[in-house]
Amino acid sequence: MNEIFETLKEIICDYVEVDADAINPDASLRYDLGATSFDLMNIADAIEERFNLKITNTAVVKIKTVGDIAQLLSEKITQ
C-alpha cells in the first residue's frame, strides 16, 4: 500500500500545485489539495495508464480523499 501511496503522490503533484508533504490519506482532493473536477479526471486517467486498469466515472465521483483512491487501487490490483 505504501508504494501505491507514493505513486499517487507523484501523480497528484503532476496535476495539482501542492507540496508532496501535504498529501496524506486523509487529505481531501478538493478542499485540502485544491483539485478541480478537471484535475480529478486527469488524475484518474493518469492512474489508469500507470496501473493499467479502468476506473469508472461513477468511482471517480465517489472519490473524496487520497485514501479513497489508494483503497480503490488496492481493491482493483488484488482482483
Secondary structure as GFF3:
##gff-version 3
##sequence-region A 1 79
A	DSSP	alpha_helix	2	15	.	.	.	ID=ss1
A	DSSP	three_ten_helix	20	22	.	.	.	ID=ss2
A	DSSP	alpha_helix	37	51	.	.	.	ID=ss3
A	DSSP	alpha_helix	57	62	.	.	.	ID=ss4
A	DSSP	alpha_helix	66	77	.	.	.	ID=ss5
###
